[in-house]
Amino acid sequence: MPSWKELKRFCERDGWELYKDTDHYYYRKADENGNIRRTKVSRGSGQIRPHMWKEILKKQLQVTEEYFNKVI
């Protein structure tokens, strides 16, 4: 499972916009259809739990794990 740091790196490399920087990092990205995808990245240093990671990939990032690994 990736770490929160790797998720942050993915967002930065994949062109996501940091729109809020508080106790978490909040990123957003518009797709070709104008839909806005959003994700929240913890400032923690640990790994993302497996169940949570699957939900982040599917519902927030909307990318495959292969694509994520290629970008980071």
C-alpha positions in Angstrom: 0.0 0.0 0.0 1.2 3.5 -0.7 2.0 6.1 1.9 0.3 9.4 2.3 3.5 11.0 1.0 3.3 9.0 -2.2 -0.4 10.0 -2.7 0.7 13.7 -2.3 3.5 13.1 -4.9 1.0 11.6 -7.3 -1.3 14.6 -7.1 1.6 17.0 -7.7 3.0 15.0 -10.7 -0.4 14.3 -12.2 -1.4 18.0 -12.4 -3.8 18.2 -9.4 -4.4 21.6 -7.9 -3.8 22.1 -4.2 -6.7 24.3 -3.3 -6.7 24.0 0.5 -3.8 23.5 2.9 -5.0 23.0 6.5 -4.6 19.9 8.7 -4.8 18.0 5.4 -3.9 18.7 1.8 -6.9 19.1 -0.5 -6.5 18.5 -4.2 -8.8 18.8 -7.2 -8.6 18.1 -10.9 -11.0 18.7 -13.7 -11.3 15.9 -16.3 -12.1 16.2 -20.0 -15.8 16.3 -19.4 -15.5 19.2 -16.8 -16.1 16.9 -13.8 -14.1 17.8 -10.8 -12.4 15.0 -8.9 -11.3 15.8 -5.3 -9.1 14.0 -2.8 -7.8 14.7 0.7 -4.3 13.8 1.7 -3.3 13.3 5.3 -0.2 14.9 6.6 0.6 11.6 8.4 3.7 9.7 7.4 2.3 6.2 7.5 0.8 3.9 4.9 -2.8 4.2 3.7 -4.9 1.3 4.9 -5.9 -1.2 2.2 -9.6 -0.7 2.3 -9.3 3.1 2.3 -6.7 2.9 -0.6 -9.2 1.0 -2.8 -11.9 3.7 -2.1 -9.4 6.5 -2.9 -8.4 5.0 -6.2 -12.0 4.2 -7.3 -14.0 7.2 -6.0 -11.6 10.1 -5.7 -8.6 9.6 -8.1 -10.6 7.5 -10.6 -7.4 5.9 -11.9 -6.0 2.4 -12.0 -3.3 1.3 -9.5 -1.0 0.7 -12.5 -1.4 4.3 -13.6 -0.8 5.6 -10.1 2.4 3.5 -9.8 3.6 4.9 -13.2 3.1 8.5 -12.1 4.7 8.3 -8.7 
